[in-house]
Amino acid sequence: MEDAEDDVAVIGIGCNFPGGEGLDNFWRVLLEGKNCTVDIPAERFDTTFWYDPDDRKPGKTQTTKAALIEGLNEFDHKFFGITEAEADFMDPQQKLLLQCTYRALEDAGMAMESISGSRTGVYIGLMNSDYEMLRSNSPTTITHYNGTGAAMSVAANRISFTFNLTGPSFAIDSACSSSLVAVHLASQAIKQGDCEMAVCGGVSCIIEPRVFVALSKAKMISPEGISRPFSSRADGYGRGEGCGVVLLKPLKKAIKDCNKIWGIISKTAVNQDGHSVTPITKPSMVQQQALLQRLYSESDLANVQYIEAHGTGTPVGDPTEAGSISNAIAKARPPGSETLRIGSVKGNIGHTESAAGVAGLIKVAIATLLKHWGVKPYAVLGHSVGEVAAAQCSGLLSLEDAVKVLHHRSALQ
């Protein structure tokens, strides 16, 4: 068991997911139960050429839909000290990471100058290389910026370079677990003293159709482009894109420095299925269960109320995950425990692949902080100061809660 003295605090969040940039829009999507799946626009790729409902047709995708962010590739290069010539060759994933890192620092109340030169690590999960694939289609346009603009390693290194961070800096590709593995490695690095803080998260952008074709041939993609986690109607996962970044710091130091604390990471663990199941893409209930049993103590089992699951909406993956959670946690809880609830953000923003784990982490962090404050989530976002005041005057909110709401709104803006 890990020492509570080593707990890690989440002190800043920056994100851009389908439904709108920022925490405000992300939480609104969750509160409204919105599904952000849209038709893939022509500026991404020509779906009329690539689509065919027959999965036996070579070179075709079964879906024309995905959950997409607005304003992909919009970027103020001057703000980050990058020339226009270099910015033109940067993967949109690198641009999103810089923007969300800045937002996470801003949310934490940290000026760029104050973090400059600090021993802050950068741990970024990413797996898709759509941009590099597109750029390589035209060899005559290759410049010296192609290498840095498309390299996965530079996605993390560019954050370190831009904000002058001197801790460890690297990208992690463990497929759909990439951003959570990044959080695990960042947490371990903080506990080991490799860095004093850590920027970590994940990113994924949909620019190119070939991954859709591969997923269609593997029968993993939903023809409707919609993830339906733990549903009898689940028919594969709907792809999504986006970026999420969290700023981590030792809890003791965060309390001492009076940082805002979104949540606390007390334990993390990672394993692999080995050859326990076939094929390589199939998840193992045995290994998932073993990991959960290693992670959760008896006191944890008694207190856990909700689990944000992977929950992609595939007929194979979801029953496996639900079974492992049931065996390792639900059935092991003391008699009379409250119902254990599980959920997945993929029903709202699709499966954001290498950004999926951090999307779930951010969802839980927002909900946990609001519950801790005793503020009803629906009262917090999307309301003007006047509406909050009116709610207080009419008795819908206590004066104390109204103050908390306004404080939280100002923190988000």
N, C-alpha and C positions, 0 to 999 in steps of 0.2 A: 504494500500500500504506500502511496506517495504521501509525503509530509505536506500538511495544509500550509506550512510555511512557504512552500514552493509554488503555491497557486499563482496562476497568471491571469491578469485582468485584461478585458477588451476595453480600451479607452477611447477608441475612435473608429468610425465606420464611414466608408465611402462606397457608393454603388451606382450602377446604371444597368437596370434590368428592363425587360419588356414592360410597358405600361408607363414609363417615364423615368427620367434620371432622378436619383436622390432617394433618401429614406422616406420622405413624405409620400412620393408617388408609389414606392414599393409597398409601403404599409397600406395605402389606400386600395391597391390591387388585392391585397390579402383580405382586408375587411369586407370588400364588396364581393369577394369570391369570384373575381373576374378571371376569365381565361383569355390570354393575350395572343392566341393564335390568329395569324392573318395570312392572306395570300402572299406568296413570295413575289415581290415586285420585279419588273423587268431589269431594273438597274443592278439587281443581284445576279440573276441569270435568267435565261429564256426558258421558262417552264413548259411552254408549248412544244419545244424541241425535246426536252429531257423527260417529260412525263409520259407514262403509259400505265393504266391500271393493271395490266397483265405483268405480274412479276417474273414471268418467264422470258419476257422480251429483253434481249441483251442491251446493256448501256442505258437503261431507263430507270427512273424513280417512280415509286408508287404514290407519291404525295406531291402536292404543289403548295403546301402550307408549312409554316413554322412560326414560332414566337420571336419577334424581332424587335430590336431597339430602334428608336428614332434618331436620325442624325448621325448614322454610322459614318465615321471618318471625318466628322467635323472637329476641327482641332485648331486651337490658337497657338501656333508654333512659336510665336514671339514671346508669349508668356513664359514658356518653358526654355527659352534661350536656344531654340533650334532653328536653323536656317530653313527657308522654304524649300530649297533644293533637297535637303536631307529629309524633311518632313514628307515630301512627295513619294519617297521610297520606304517610308515606315509602315510596317504592318499596323492596321487599325487596332490590333490587340495591344500593341505597345502604347498607342495613343490613349486608349481607354485606361490602361494601367496607370499612366501618369496622371490622368484626370482624377481617377478614383483615389489614388494615393494622396493627392492634394486635398481632396474632400475629406479623407480620413483624418489628415493632420488638422484641417480646419475644424472638423467636428470635435477633435480632442483639444482644441484651443491652442495649438502649437504653431507658431510662425515658422516659416521655412528657415529663417536665420537661426532660430533656437535649436533646431535639430541638425543643422549643418555641422559636419565634422564629428557627429556622435557615433558611437559604436552600435549603430542600429543595423540589424540584419534584414535581408530581403529574401522572402521565400514565396515563389510564385508558381502556381500550377497552370499548365497549359498543354494542349495535346494536338490541336489542329493547325495545319499549315496551309490553309486555303490561299493566303496572300502569296506565299512563296511559290506555290504551284502556278498561280496566275502569272506572276512575274517571269517565271522560267519559260513560259510559252513564247516569249519574245526575246531571244538572246541578243539581238542587236541593240536593245535598250538597256542592257546591263551596265551599271556604273559601280564605282567603289562603294556606293551607299547600299547596294543590294545585300551585301553580306551582313551589315549591322541592322539593316531595316527589316530583315526577315528571320534572323537567327533567334531561336528560342532562348538561348542563353542570354542574349542581349535584352530580352524583355524584362528580366530581373535586373541586369546590370545597368540598364538605362535609368531605372529608378534610383539606384545607388549613385550614379553619375550626376543626375539632374539635381538631386537633393543633397549631394555630398555626404553619403552615408558610408561608413567604413567597416561595418560588420560583414559577416558572410553574405554572399549574394549569388543565388542560383535558381534555375527553373527546375521544376519537377514534373515529369510526365509519368503518371501512374494511371493513365486513362481517366475514367470518370471520378476517381477518388483523388485526383491530383491536388485540388485546393484544400481538402481535409488533411491529406498527407503533408502538405505545406504547413498547415496549422500545427500538426503534430511535431514536425521537425523544428519549427520556430519555437514552440513551447519548450522542447527539449534543449534547444540552444540557449534559451534564456535561463533555464534551470541550471545548465552546466556552466554558465558564465561566458559563453561564446559571444553574446551580445547583450546590451542593456535594454534594448527594445527591439521589436521586430515588426516590419511591414509584411503582411502575408495575405494571400488570397488566390484568386484564379480568374481567368478570362477565356472567352470563346467567342469567335465571330463566324458567321455563316456568309461566305462570299461566293462559294463555288459548289457545283452540284455533285461532284464525284462521291463525296461521303454519303449523300442521300442514296445514290445508286448502290453502293456497297451495303448499306443498312437494309435496303429493299431486298437485295439478294439474300441477305442473312435472315430475312423475315423478322427483323427487329423494329422496323419503322411502322408507325400507325398511318394507315392510308388517309385518315382524316387530319393527321398532323397534330393530334391531341393526346397528351398523356392522361390516363385515367388511373391514378394510383389505387391499388387494392380494390378495383372494381371488377365485377363480373363482365363488364363491357370492355375491359382492357384488351387492346389489339396491337400493342406495340407502343413505342414511345414517340412523342412529338418533340422535334428538336427545338431548342431555344438558344439564345445567345445572351451575352451580358458580361458584366465584370463586377466583382465584389472584392473589397480590400478592407482588412481590419488591422488596427494598430494594437500590438500586444506589449504588456509591460508587467514586471513583477507586481503582484497585488500589494505587497507591503510598501513598495515604492509609490505605487499609484495612490494609496491611501495617504501616505506621508505628503505627497505633492498635491493632494486635494483634486485629483483628476476625476472626471465623470467616469463611472464604471458601468458599462452596458451589461457585462456579464463576467463570470469567472470560469476559467478553464482549470479544473482540478486534476483531471486524469485524461490521458490520451493513450491509444495503443494502435498498433498496425500488425496485420498478419497477411498471409497469402494462402490460397487454396491448395497449392502444390498440385499433385496429380490425383486429388480425391474425387474429382468429377471430370466428365468428358462431355462436350468439347471444351477447349480452353476458355471460351466465353461464358460457360455455364457457372453460376455461383454455387458455392458449397454450403449447405445448411450446417453441416458438421463444423466447418471452420468458422463460419459466422457465429455459431453458438459458442464455440470455444473462446473466441475473442471476447464476446460479451461476458462470459462467465469469469474470465480473467480480469475484466475491467470493473465489474460491479461487486462491491462488498455487500454484506447482509444489510447494513444500514442504508446503503444506496438503494437496494431493492425495496426497502420499506418506504422510501421517500420519493422515488421517481414517479412523476405524474404524467409525463408526456415524452414521447420519442419522435423526433423529426427523422423520418426514415429516408432511405434512398428512393424507394417507391417510384420506379420509372413508368409503371403501367404495362409491363410485359407479362404475359401469361406464365413465364418460367421464373423470372426474377422476383416478382412480388410475393407469390406463395412461399418461396424459399426464405425470403427475408421475414415475412410474417411468422413463419414457423420457427425460425431461430429466435426471434424476439419472444414469442410465446413460451418456448421451452426454457430459455435462459433467464427470462425476467418475469413474465406474467405468472407462470406456474410456480415460480420460486418465491413469490411474495407472500408475506404473512397472511393468514386468513383474515377476512374483513377489510382488506386493503381497497382503496378506491379503484375504480375502473382505470386501467392503463390505456391511455389514448395514444394513437400514432397518426401521423399525417405526413404529407410530402408537398413541398412548394411547387413541384413539377406540374401539378394540376392547374397552377396559375400561370407560370412563366415557361413551361416546357422543360425539357431536360437540357440544361445549359452545359452539360458534359464537364469539361475541366473547371467550370465555375459553379458546378451544382452544389458541392459540399458547402462552400462559403455562403451561397444563397440561403441554404437551410440554417446555417449558423446565424446569419444576420436576422432572419425571420424570428428565430427563437430569442435572440438577444433583445430585439425590440419588444416582443411580447412579455418577456421576463421583467424588463425594467418597468414597463407600464404597470404590470401586476404588482411589483414591489412598491411602486408609488401609490397604489390603490386607485389609480385613475382608469376609468372605463376607456378602452382603446378608441371606441367610436367617437368619444368626446374630444379627442386630441387633435386629429388631423382634418384639414379641409374646412376649418371654421375661422372666421375673422375674430379679432379681439372683441368686437361688438357682439357677435353671436355668443361668445363665451360668457361675456358679461350678462347678456340676456338670459342665458341658461342658468347662471348663478342667481339672478334676481327672481326667476320663476321657480326656483327650488330644485331644478334638475341637477345642479352641481352645488356642492358646498363651497364656501368661500375658499377653504383650504385647497380643495381640488381644482377650483378655478385658477388659483395662483400657480399650482403645479402644471396645469394645462398650458398656461401662458408661458411659463418658464420653459417647458418642453418645446413649444412652438418656436420660441426664439432660438433655442439650441439647434433646431432643425433648419432654420432659415439661413 
